[in-house]
Amino acid sequence: MSDGITERTITYLQFDRRGFLDMTTQFPAGYPQHLIDGYRRKVAERGGVTIEVHDPKAS
């Protein structure tokens, strides 16, 4: 990450408060990190959790 901008595509699995997979969210390369942090904070405020996943084919 350079100057708060993502250098690669980032994907998150989002789970609800019961532990069920709710959705996946993908942020493209060049997306502002502070907006991703805000997304993760809002999920946590609702009792959910996000897990960052990496594509092993992407480098």
All heavy atoms as TSV, in Angstrom:
chain	resi	resn	atom	element	x	y	z
A	1	MET	N	N	0.861	-1.177	0.000
A	1	MET	CA	C	0.000	0.000	0.000
A	1	MET	C	C	0.897	1.226	0.000
A	1	MET	O	O	1.826	1.322	0.767
A	1	MET	CB	C	-0.912	-0.031	1.221
A	1	MET	CG	C	-1.850	1.105	1.280
A	1	MET	SD	S	-3.075	0.978	2.619
A	1	MET	CE	C	-2.102	0.558	4.010
A	2	SER	N	N	0.596	2.162	-0.853
A	2	SER	CA	C	1.392	3.367	-0.978
A	2	SER	C	C	0.494	4.582	-0.779
A	2	SER	O	O	-0.490	4.751	-1.498
A	2	SER	CB	C	2.036	3.396	-2.371
A	2	SER	OG	O	2.682	4.609	-2.581
A	3	ASP	N	N	0.824	5.398	0.191
A	3	ASP	CA	C	0.061	6.628	0.452
A	3	ASP	C	C	-1.425	6.382	0.660
A	3	ASP	O	O	-2.267	7.158	0.218
A	3	ASP	CB	C	0.261	7.636	-0.677
A	3	ASP	CG	C	1.711	8.063	-0.817
A	3	ASP	OD1	O	2.365	8.261	0.231
A	3	ASP	OD2	O	2.182	8.201	-1.952
A	4	GLY	N	N	-1.757	5.267	1.301
A	4	GLY	CA	C	-3.154	4.991	1.612
A	4	GLY	C	C	-3.976	4.486	0.441
A	4	GLY	O	O	-5.190	4.456	0.507
A	5	ILE	N	N	-3.321	4.073	-0.646
A	5	ILE	CA	C	-4.012	3.550	-1.816
A	5	ILE	C	C	-3.589	2.083	-1.980
A	5	ILE	O	O	-2.407	1.760	-1.923
A	5	ILE	CB	C	-3.630	4.337	-3.097
A	5	ILE	CG1	C	-3.971	5.814	-2.943
A	5	ILE	CG2	C	-4.285	3.740	-4.329
A	5	ILE	CD1	C	-5.450	6.111	-2.791
A	6	THR	N	N	-4.546	1.195	-2.212
A	6	THR	CA	C	-4.215	-0.217	-2.356
A	6	THR	C	C	-3.463	-0.454	-3.662
A	6	THR	O	O	-3.753	0.181	-4.677
A	6	THR	CB	C	-5.476	-1.095	-2.322
A	6	THR	OG1	O	-6.343	-0.687	-3.373
A	6	THR	CG2	C	-6.186	-0.985	-0.991
A	7	GLU	N	N	-2.512	-1.374	-3.610
A	7	GLU	CA	C	-1.713	-1.688	-4.794
A	7	GLU	C	C	-2.227	-2.927	-5.517
A	7	GLU	O	O	-1.809	-3.204	-6.630
A	7	GLU	CB	C	-0.256	-1.899	-4.392
A	7	GLU	CG	C	0.372	-0.637	-3.849
A	7	GLU	CD	C	1.787	-0.849	-3.353
A	7	GLU	OE1	O	2.239	-2.008	-3.303
A	7	GLU	OE2	O	2.427	0.146	-3.002
A	8	ARG	N	N	-3.116	-3.673	-4.879
A	8	ARG	CA	C	-3.672	-4.876	-5.485
A	8	ARG	C	C	-5.141	-4.979	-5.100
A	8	ARG	O	O	-5.607	-4.330	-4.178
A	8	ARG	CB	C	-2.915	-6.116	-5.027
A	8	ARG	CG	C	-2.976	-6.327	-3.539
A	8	ARG	CD	C	-2.225	-7.572	-3.101
A	8	ARG	NE	N	-2.142	-7.673	-1.662
A	8	ARG	CZ	C	-3.147	-7.998	-0.861
A	8	ARG	NH1	N	-4.322	-8.251	-1.356
A	8	ARG	NH2	N	-2.975	-8.051	0.435
A	9	THR	N	N	-5.862	-5.820	-5.797
A	9	THR	CA	C	-7.260	-6.076	-5.469
A	9	THR	C	C	-7.326	-6.808	-4.133
A	9	THR	O	O	-6.535	-7.711	-3.877
A	9	THR	CB	C	-7.913	-6.922	-6.570
A	9	THR	OG1	O	-7.872	-6.181	-7.790
A	9	THR	CG2	C	-9.358	-7.256	-6.230
A	10	ILE	N	N	-8.256	-6.393	-3.274
A	10	ILE	CA	C	-8.429	-7.002	-1.958
A	10	ILE	C	C	-9.855	-7.534	-1.870
A	10	ILE	O	O	-10.810	-6.836	-2.202
A	10	ILE	CB	C	-8.187	-5.980	-0.827
A	10	ILE	CG1	C	-6.761	-5.442	-0.908
A	10	ILE	CG2	C	-8.454	-6.603	0.529
A	10	ILE	CD1	C	-6.479	-4.333	0.070
A	11	THR	N	N	-9.979	-8.770	-1.417
A	11	THR	CA	C	-11.284	-9.400	-1.253
A	11	THR	C	C	-11.500	-9.734	0.213
A	11	THR	O	O	-10.584	-10.202	0.892
A	11	THR	CB	C	-11.378	-10.689	-2.098
A	11	THR	OG1	O	-11.134	-10.357	-3.464
A	11	THR	CG2	C	-12.752	-11.331	-1.975
A	12	TYR	N	N	-12.711	-9.481	0.702
A	12	TYR	CA	C	-13.076	-9.802	2.082
A	12	TYR	C	C	-14.279	-10.728	2.098
A	12	TYR	O	O	-15.220	-10.546	1.330
A	12	TYR	CB	C	-13.447	-8.536	2.857
A	12	TYR	CG	C	-12.272	-7.670	3.206
A	12	TYR	CD1	C	-11.929	-6.589	2.414
A	12	TYR	CD2	C	-11.499	-7.929	4.329
A	12	TYR	CE1	C	-10.835	-5.789	2.725
A	12	TYR	CE2	C	-10.413	-7.148	4.648
A	12	TYR	CZ	C	-10.085	-6.083	3.839
A	12	TYR	OH	O	-9.006	-5.312	4.149
A	13	LEU	N	N	-14.226	-11.727	2.971
A	13	LEU	CA	C	-15.405	-12.525	3.296
A	13	LEU	C	C	-16.051	-11.835	4.487
A	13	LEU	O	O	-15.366	-11.470	5.439
A	13	LEU	CB	C	-15.016	-13.949	3.681
A	13	LEU	CG	C	-14.277	-14.769	2.629
A	13	LEU	CD1	C	-13.932	-16.138	3.212
A	13	LEU	CD2	C	-15.100	-14.915	1.376
A	14	GLN	N	N	-17.343	-11.643	4.423
A	14	GLN	CA	C	-18.056	-10.964	5.511
A	14	GLN	C	C	-19.018	-11.949	6.157
A	14	GLN	O	O	-19.846	-12.547	5.491
A	14	GLN	CB	C	-18.821	-9.765	4.963
A	14	GLN	CG	C	-19.589	-9.010	6.021
A	14	GLN	CD	C	-20.310	-7.814	5.438
A	14	GLN	OE1	O	-19.839	-7.192	4.502
A	14	GLN	NE2	N	-21.464	-7.506	5.983
A	15	PHE	N	N	-18.860	-12.117	7.475
A	15	PHE	CA	C	-19.713	-13.020	8.241
A	15	PHE	C	C	-20.617	-12.211	9.159
A	15	PHE	O	O	-20.196	-11.183	9.705
A	15	PHE	CB	C	-18.851	-13.972	9.079
A	15	PHE	CG	C	-18.027	-14.904	8.243
A	15	PHE	CD1	C	-16.789	-14.526	7.764
A	15	PHE	CD2	C	-18.511	-16.165	7.932
A	15	PHE	CE1	C	-16.020	-15.380	6.978
A	15	PHE	CE2	C	-17.748	-17.037	7.154
A	15	PHE	CZ	C	-16.504	-16.637	6.680
A	16	ASP	N	N	-21.847	-12.673	9.337
A	16	ASP	CA	C	-22.771	-11.970	10.225
A	16	ASP	C	C	-22.505	-12.360	11.679
A	16	ASP	O	O	-21.626	-13.171	11.964
A	16	ASP	CB	C	-24.233	-12.212	9.827
A	16	ASP	CG	C	-24.693	-13.645	9.976
A	16	ASP	OD1	O	-24.025	-14.439	10.678
A	16	ASP	OD2	O	-25.738	-13.991	9.405
A	17	ARG	N	N	-23.273	-11.790	12.573
A	17	ARG	CA	C	-23.043	-12.017	14.010
A	17	ARG	C	C	-23.265	-13.458	14.441
A	17	ARG	O	O	-22.780	-13.882	15.470
A	17	ARG	CB	C	-23.892	-11.067	14.850
A	17	ARG	CG	C	-25.374	-11.350	14.771
A	17	ARG	CD	C	-26.216	-10.433	15.644
A	17	ARG	NE	N	-26.167	-9.081	15.142
A	17	ARG	CZ	C	-26.025	-8.003	15.904
A	17	ARG	NH1	N	-25.963	-8.124	17.198
A	17	ARG	NH2	N	-25.971	-6.813	15.377
A	18	ARG	N	N	-23.998	-14.242	13.653
A	18	ARG	CA	C	-24.226	-15.656	13.974
A	18	ARG	C	C	-23.123	-16.553	13.419
A	18	ARG	O	O	-23.107	-17.745	13.662
A	18	ARG	CB	C	-25.575	-16.112	13.423
A	18	ARG	CG	C	-26.749	-15.360	14.054
A	18	ARG	CD	C	-28.038	-15.674	13.337
A	18	ARG	NE	N	-27.881	-15.193	11.957
A	18	ARG	CZ	C	-28.628	-15.555	10.933
A	18	ARG	NH1	N	-29.599	-16.420	11.107
A	18	ARG	NH2	N	-28.426	-15.076	9.734
A	19	GLY	N	N	-22.212	-15.977	12.634
A	19	GLY	CA	C	-21.116	-16.750	12.073
A	19	GLY	C	C	-21.364	-17.276	10.674
A	19	GLY	O	O	-20.561	-18.032	10.138
A	20	PHE	N	N	-22.479	-16.878	10.078
A	20	PHE	CA	C	-22.795	-17.320	8.720
A	20	PHE	C	C	-22.171	-16.374	7.694
A	20	PHE	O	O	-22.158	-15.152	7.891
A	20	PHE	CB	C	-24.310	-17.366	8.492
A	20	PHE	CG	C	-25.005	-18.405	9.317
A	20	PHE	CD1	C	-25.778	-18.038	10.398
A	20	PHE	CD2	C	-24.878	-19.750	9.014
A	20	PHE	CE1	C	-26.423	-18.983	11.174
A	20	PHE	CE2	C	-25.515	-20.710	9.778
A	20	PHE	CZ	C	-26.292	-20.328	10.865
A	21	LEU	N	N	-21.685	-16.952	6.585
A	21	LEU	CA	C	-21.146	-16.128	5.511
A	21	LEU	C	C	-22.263	-15.262	4.960
A	21	LEU	O	O	-23.305	-15.769	4.540
A	21	LEU	CB	C	-20.549	-17.005	4.405
A	21	LEU	CG	C	-19.966	-16.256	3.216
A	21	LEU	CD1	C	-18.803	-15.369	3.645
A	21	LEU	CD2	C	-19.518	-17.235	2.149
A	22	ASP	N	N	-22.064	-13.965	4.981
A	22	ASP	CA	C	-23.081	-13.017	4.551
A	22	ASP	C	C	-22.852	-12.594	3.107
A	22	ASP	O	O	-23.766	-12.575	2.302
A	22	ASP	CB	C	-23.055	-11.805	5.486
A	22	ASP	CG	C	-24.197	-10.843	5.273
A	22	ASP	OD1	O	-25.235	-11.263	4.734
A	22	ASP	OD2	O	-24.050	-9.676	5.656
A	23	MET	N	N	-21.606	-12.251	2.782
A	23	MET	CA	C	-21.302	-11.784	1.434
A	23	MET	C	C	-19.798	-11.696	1.245
A	23	MET	O	O	-19.034	-11.816	2.193
A	23	MET	CB	C	-21.931	-10.412	1.176
A	23	MET	CG	C	-21.344	-9.313	2.047
A	23	MET	SD	S	-22.149	-7.691	1.976
A	23	MET	CE	C	-22.362	-7.398	0.281
A	24	THR	N	N	-19.390	-11.504	0.003
A	24	THR	CA	C	-17.989	-11.196	-0.277
A	24	THR	C	C	-17.950	-9.792	-0.862
A	24	THR	O	O	-18.876	-9.367	-1.549
A	24	THR	CB	C	-17.356	-12.186	-1.272
A	24	THR	OG1	O	-18.080	-12.132	-2.496
A	24	THR	CG2	C	-17.361	-13.594	-0.717
A	25	THR	N	N	-16.885	-9.088	-0.559
A	25	THR	CA	C	-16.713	-7.727	-1.054
A	25	THR	C	C	-15.312	-7.615	-1.624
A	25	THR	O	O	-14.352	-8.055	-0.998
A	25	THR	CB	C	-16.891	-6.705	0.084
A	25	THR	OG1	O	-18.178	-6.908	0.675
A	25	THR	CG2	C	-16.802	-5.290	-0.429
A	26	GLN	N	N	-15.219	-7.041	-2.812
A	26	GLN	CA	C	-13.922	-6.887	-3.455
A	26	GLN	C	C	-13.659	-5.412	-3.735
A	26	GLN	O	O	-14.517	-4.704	-4.233
A	26	GLN	CB	C	-13.901	-7.681	-4.756
A	26	GLN	CG	C	-12.534	-7.788	-5.377
A	26	GLN	CD	C	-12.540	-8.748	-6.536
A	26	GLN	OE1	O	-13.223	-8.525	-7.518
A	26	GLN	NE2	N	-11.778	-9.822	-6.409
A	27	PHE	N	N	-12.460	-4.987	-3.368
A	27	PHE	CA	C	-12.030	-3.617	-3.612
A	27	PHE	C	C	-10.907	-3.650	-4.645
A	27	PHE	O	O	-9.934	-4.389	-4.470
A	27	PHE	CB	C	-11.530	-2.966	-2.316
A	27	PHE	CG	C	-12.596	-2.847	-1.267
A	27	PHE	CD1	C	-12.700	-3.792	-0.255
A	27	PHE	CD2	C	-13.494	-1.799	-1.286
A	27	PHE	CE1	C	-13.674	-3.687	0.714
A	27	PHE	CE2	C	-14.486	-1.688	-0.323
A	27	PHE	CZ	C	-14.576	-2.632	0.678
A	28	PRO	N	N	-11.001	-2.881	-5.720
A	28	PRO	CA	C	-9.985	-2.925	-6.767
A	28	PRO	C	C	-8.680	-2.238	-6.349
A	28	PRO	O	O	-8.663	-1.439	-5.409
A	28	PRO	CB	C	-10.641	-2.157	-7.912
A	28	PRO	CG	C	-11.566	-1.200	-7.237
A	28	PRO	CD	C	-12.067	-1.932	-6.019
A	29	ALA	N	N	-7.623	-2.566	-7.052
A	29	ALA	CA	C	-6.352	-1.873	-6.845
A	29	ALA	C	C	-6.585	-0.381	-7.072
A	29	ALA	O	O	-7.384	0.012	-7.922
A	29	ALA	CB	C	-5.301	-2.405	-7.809
A	30	GLY	N	N	-5.932	0.446	-6.281
A	30	GLY	CA	C	-6.100	1.887	-6.398
A	30	GLY	C	C	-7.205	2.451	-5.518
A	30	GLY	O	O	-7.490	3.646	-5.560
A	31	TYR	N	N	-7.840	1.604	-4.704
A	31	TYR	CA	C	-8.935	2.036	-3.836
A	31	TYR	C	C	-8.357	2.631	-2.555
A	31	TYR	O	O	-7.393	2.109	-2.007
A	31	TYR	CB	C	-9.817	0.831	-3.498
A	31	TYR	CG	C	-11.223	1.180	-3.114
A	31	TYR	CD1	C	-12.182	1.459	-4.076
A	31	TYR	CD2	C	-11.602	1.229	-1.784
A	31	TYR	CE1	C	-13.473	1.775	-3.722
A	31	TYR	CE2	C	-12.899	1.539	-1.419
A	31	TYR	CZ	C	-13.828	1.814	-2.398
A	31	TYR	OH	O	-15.104	2.133	-2.042
A	32	PRO	N	N	-8.907	3.728	-2.051
A	32	PRO	CA	C	-8.387	4.351	-0.820
A	32	PRO	C	C	-8.546	3.436	0.401
A	32	PRO	O	O	-9.633	2.924	0.671
A	32	PRO	CB	C	-9.244	5.609	-0.658
A	32	PRO	CG	C	-9.808	5.875	-2.009
A	32	PRO	CD	C	-9.972	4.533	-2.653
A	33	GLN	N	N	-7.465	3.227	1.125
A	33	GLN	CA	C	-7.461	2.346	2.291
A	33	GLN	C	C	-8.416	2.830	3.380
A	33	GLN	O	O	-9.046	2.026	4.058
A	33	GLN	CB	C	-6.045	2.211	2.858
A	33	GLN	CG	C	-5.938	1.251	4.022
A	33	GLN	CD	C	-6.265	-0.187	3.654
A	33	GLN	OE1	O	-5.801	-0.661	2.621
A	33	GLN	NE2	N	-7.030	-0.865	4.480
A	34	HIS	N	N	-8.570	4.146	3.540
A	34	HIS	CA	C	-9.450	4.645	4.612
A	34	HIS	C	C	-10.912	4.254	4.362
A	34	HIS	O	O	-11.675	4.070	5.307
A	34	HIS	CB	C	-9.287	6.162	4.803
A	34	HIS	CG	C	-9.916	6.987	3.731
A	34	HIS	ND1	N	-9.262	7.288	2.548
A	34	HIS	CD2	C	-11.128	7.573	3.658
A	34	HIS	CE1	C	-10.065	8.022	1.789
A	34	HIS	NE2	N	-11.197	8.209	2.441
A	35	LEU	N	N	-11.304	4.094	3.098
A	35	LEU	CA	C	-12.671	3.647	2.817
A	35	LEU	C	C	-12.842	2.166	3.145
A	35	LEU	O	O	-13.891	1.747	3.632
A	35	LEU	CB	C	-13.023	3.918	1.351
A	35	LEU	CG	C	-13.080	5.391	0.955
A	35	LEU	CD1	C	-13.383	5.525	-0.528
A	35	LEU	CD2	C	-14.109	6.141	1.793
A	36	ILE	N	N	-11.809	1.370	2.906
A	36	ILE	CA	C	-11.845	-0.046	3.277
A	36	ILE	C	C	-11.912	-0.171	4.793
A	36	ILE	O	O	-12.685	-0.971	5.327
A	36	ILE	CB	C	-10.624	-0.793	2.714
A	36	ILE	CG1	C	-10.667	-0.781	1.187
A	36	ILE	CG2	C	-10.577	-2.230	3.245
A	36	ILE	CD1	C	-9.415	-1.325	0.515
A	37	ASP	N	N	-11.120	0.631	5.501
A	37	ASP	CA	C	-11.145	0.609	6.968
A	37	ASP	C	C	-12.531	0.974	7.490
A	37	ASP	O	O	-13.022	0.381	8.448
A	37	ASP	CB	C	-10.104	1.574	7.536
A	37	ASP	CG	C	-8.680	1.147	7.217
A	37	ASP	OD1	O	-8.456	-0.041	6.887
A	37	ASP	OD2	O	-7.787	2.017	7.291
A	38	GLY	N	N	-13.182	1.933	6.852
A	38	GLY	CA	C	-14.539	2.329	7.242
A	38	GLY	C	C	-15.533	1.203	7.033
A	38	GLY	O	O	-16.412	0.963	7.873
A	39	TYR	N	N	-15.406	0.488	5.919
A	39	TYR	CA	C	-16.271	-0.660	5.643
A	39	TYR	C	C	-16.101	-1.714	6.740
A	39	TYR	O	O	-17.082	-2.215	7.292
A	39	TYR	CB	C	-15.923	-1.237	4.271
A	39	TYR	CG	C	-16.207	-2.708	4.110
A	39	TYR	CD1	C	-17.511	-3.176	3.960
A	39	TYR	CD2	C	-15.176	-3.646	4.119
A	39	TYR	CE1	C	-17.773	-4.530	3.823
A	39	TYR	CE2	C	-15.435	-4.996	3.982
A	39	TYR	CZ	C	-16.729	-5.434	3.830
A	39	TYR	OH	O	-16.981	-6.771	3.708
A	40	ARG	N	N	-14.864	-2.040	7.086
A	40	ARG	CA	C	-14.599	-3.059	8.106
A	40	ARG	C	C	-15.120	-2.618	9.473
A	40	ARG	O	O	-15.655	-3.421	10.237
A	40	ARG	CB	C	-13.108	-3.368	8.163
A	40	ARG	CG	C	-12.608	-3.974	6.847
A	40	ARG	CD	C	-11.193	-4.398	6.925
A	40	ARG	NE	N	-11.161	-5.633	7.734
A	40	ARG	CZ	C	-10.070	-6.124	8.256
A	40	ARG	NH1	N	-8.917	-5.512	8.096
A	40	ARG	NH2	N	-10.112	-7.239	8.956
A	41	ARG	N	N	-14.999	-1.344	9.775
A	41	ARG	CA	C	-15.487	-0.810	11.053
A	41	ARG	C	C	-17.012	-0.928	11.140
A	41	ARG	O	O	-17.567	-1.324	12.162
A	41	ARG	CB	C	-15.027	0.636	11.202
A	41	ARG	CG	C	-15.235	1.237	12.559
A	41	ARG	CD	C	-14.575	2.592	12.752
A	41	ARG	NE	N	-14.416	3.408	11.560
A	41	ARG	CZ	C	-13.273	3.545	10.854
A	41	ARG	NH1	N	-12.191	2.903	11.227
A	41	ARG	NH2	N	-13.216	4.301	9.790
A	42	LYS	N	N	-17.705	-0.603	10.044
A	42	LYS	CA	C	-19.173	-0.681	10.045
A	42	LYS	C	C	-19.661	-2.119	10.215
A	42	LYS	O	O	-20.640	-2.366	10.913
A	42	LYS	CB	C	-19.727	-0.086	8.753
A	42	LYS	CG	C	-19.629	1.414	8.714
A	42	LYS	CD	C	-20.160	1.962	7.419
A	42	LYS	CE	C	-19.955	3.462	7.366
A	42	LYS	NZ	N	-20.402	4.023	6.090
A	43	VAL	N	N	-18.967	-3.057	9.583
A	43	VAL	CA	C	-19.338	-4.468	9.750
A	43	VAL	C	C	-19.173	-4.869	11.213
A	43	VAL	O	O	-20.035	-5.513	11.803
A	43	VAL	CB	C	-18.487	-5.371	8.825
A	43	VAL	CG1	C	-18.700	-6.847	9.159
A	43	VAL	CG2	C	-18.824	-5.105	7.365
A	44	ALA	N	N	-18.061	-4.481	11.823
A	44	ALA	CA	C	-17.796	-4.820	13.231
A	44	ALA	C	C	-18.824	-4.175	14.158
A	44	ALA	O	O	-19.249	-4.798	15.138
A	44	ALA	CB	C	-16.389	-4.385	13.616
A	45	GLU	N	N	-19.252	-2.969	13.860
A	45	GLU	CA	C	-20.257	-2.293	14.695
A	45	GLU	C	C	-21.581	-3.049	14.695
A	45	GLU	O	O	-22.336	-2.985	15.658
A	45	GLU	CB	C	-20.474	-0.858	14.207
A	45	GLU	CG	C	-19.327	0.072	14.529
A	45	GLU	CD	C	-19.453	1.436	13.866
A	45	GLU	OE1	O	-20.421	1.658	13.096
A	45	GLU	OE2	O	-18.562	2.270	14.084
A	46	ARG	N	N	-21.865	-3.774	13.605
A	46	ARG	CA	C	-23.100	-4.564	13.511
A	46	ARG	C	C	-22.922	-5.971	14.070
A	46	ARG	O	O	-23.813	-6.811	13.955
A	46	ARG	CB	C	-23.567	-4.639	12.053
A	46	ARG	CG	C	-24.020	-3.311	11.493
A	46	ARG	CD	C	-24.701	-3.476	10.145
A	46	ARG	NE	N	-23.921	-4.258	9.198
A	46	ARG	CZ	C	-23.133	-3.750	8.248
A	46	ARG	NH1	N	-23.014	-2.454	8.118
A	46	ARG	NH2	N	-22.476	-4.554	7.430
A	47	GLY	N	N	-21.743	-6.246	14.637
A	47	GLY	CA	C	-21.502	-7.543	15.242
A	47	GLY	C	C	-20.907	-8.565	14.295
A	47	GLY	O	O	-20.742	-9.725	14.651
A	48	GLY	N	N	-20.582	-8.160	13.086
A	48	GLY	CA	C	-20.015	-9.079	12.105
A	48	GLY	C	C	-18.495	-9.043	12.114
A	48	GLY	O	O	-17.872	-8.357	12.925
A	49	VAL	N	N	-17.927	-9.791	11.207
A	49	VAL	CA	C	-16.470	-9.840	11.084
A	49	VAL	C	C	-16.103	-9.956	9.608
A	49	VAL	O	O	-16.866	-10.508	8.819
A	49	VAL	CB	C	-15.895	-11.024	11.903
A	49	VAL	CG1	C	-16.328	-12.352	11.331
A	49	VAL	CG2	C	-14.403	-10.950	12.000
A	50	THR	N	N	-14.952	-9.409	9.241
A	50	THR	CA	C	-14.443	-9.536	7.885
A	50	THR	C	C	-13.106	-10.265	7.926
A	50	THR	O	O	-12.329	-10.108	8.862
A	50	THR	CB	C	-14.234	-8.170	7.210
A	50	THR	OG1	O	-13.338	-7.390	7.995
A	50	THR	CG2	C	-15.550	-7.424	7.035
A	51	ILE	N	N	-12.879	-11.075	6.920
A	51	ILE	CA	C	-11.614	-11.785	6.793
A	51	ILE	C	C	-11.061	-11.499	5.401
A	51	ILE	O	O	-11.745	-11.732	4.395
A	51	ILE	CB	C	-11.803	-13.307	6.984
A	51	ILE	CG1	C	-12.342	-13.583	8.387
A	51	ILE	CG2	C	-10.496	-14.045	6.736
A	51	ILE	CD1	C	-12.695	-15.022	8.631
A	52	GLU	N	N	-9.841	-10.999	5.359
A	52	GLU	CA	C	-9.194	-10.712	4.079
A	52	GLU	C	C	-8.680	-12.014	3.475
A	52	GLU	O	O	-8.062	-12.820	4.161
A	52	GLU	CB	C	-8.034	-9.740	4.297
A	52	GLU	CG	C	-7.372	-9.301	3.014
A	52	GLU	CD	C	-6.324	-8.224	3.242
A	52	GLU	OE1	O	-6.338	-7.571	4.291
A	52	GLU	OE2	O	-5.478	-8.078	2.355
A	53	VAL	N	N	-8.973	-12.225	2.208
A	53	VAL	CA	C	-8.489	-13.417	1.513
A	53	VAL	C	C	-7.618	-12.989	0.332
A	53	VAL	O	O	-7.796	-11.913	-0.226
A	53	VAL	CB	C	-9.658	-14.319	1.022
A	53	VAL	CG1	C	-10.401	-14.912	2.188
A	53	VAL	CG2	C	-10.612	-13.550	0.137
A	54	HIS	N	N	-6.674	-13.843	-0.007
A	54	HIS	CA	C	-5.738	-13.546	-1.080
A	54	HIS	C	C	-5.868	-14.560	-2.194
A	54	HIS	O	O	-6.021	-15.756	-1.925
A	54	HIS	CB	C	-4.291	-13.564	-0.555
A	54	HIS	CG	C	-4.044	-12.568	0.520
A	54	HIS	ND1	N	-3.687	-11.264	0.258
A	54	HIS	CD2	C	-4.136	-12.674	1.857
A	54	HIS	CE1	C	-3.547	-10.620	1.392
A	54	HIS	NE2	N	-3.815	-11.456	2.385
A	55	ASP	N	N	-5.794	-14.109	-3.418
A	55	ASP	CA	C	-5.810	-14.986	-4.573
A	55	ASP	C	C	-4.395	-15.507	-4.783
A	55	ASP	O	O	-3.479	-14.721	-5.060
A	55	ASP	CB	C	-6.284	-14.210	-5.793
A	55	ASP	CG	C	-6.383	-15.070	-7.042
A	55	ASP	OD1	O	-6.013	-16.259	-6.979
A	55	ASP	OD2	O	-6.832	-14.549	-8.074
A	56	PRO	N	N	-4.179	-16.818	-4.646
A	56	PRO	CA	C	-2.821	-17.349	-4.784
A	56	PRO	C	C	-2.254	-17.171	-6.197
A	56	PRO	O	O	-1.053	-17.194	-6.381
A	56	PRO	CB	C	-2.960	-18.828	-4.426
A	56	PRO	CG	C	-4.383	-19.141	-4.593
A	56	PRO	CD	C	-5.145	-17.862	-4.373
A	57	LYS	N	N	-3.114	-16.947	-7.176
A	57	LYS	CA	C	-2.660	-16.751	-8.562
A	57	LYS	C	C	-2.186	-15.321	-8.790
A	57	LYS	O	O	-1.455	-15.061	-9.728
A	57	LYS	CB	C	-3.775	-17.099	-9.531
A	57	LYS	CG	C	-4.187	-18.552	-9.469
A	57	LYS	CD	C	-5.333	-18.826	-10.365
A	57	LYS	CE	C	-5.831	-20.243	-10.179
A	57	LYS	NZ	N	-7.052	-20.496	-10.930
A	58	ALA	N	N	-2.657	-14.400	-7.961
A	58	ALA	CA	C	-2.267	-12.993	-8.115
A	58	ALA	C	C	-0.939	-12.772	-7.404
A	58	ALA	O	O	-0.664	-13.337	-6.353
A	58	ALA	CB	C	-3.337	-12.085	-7.522
A	59	SER	N	N	-0.113	-11.949	-7.993
A	59	SER	CA	C	1.167	-11.674	-7.320
A	59	SER	C	C	1.455	-10.206	-7.287
A	59	SER	O	O	0.799	-9.379	-7.729
A	59	SER	CB	C	2.298	-12.413	-7.991
A	59	SER	OG	O	2.246	-12.380	-9.381
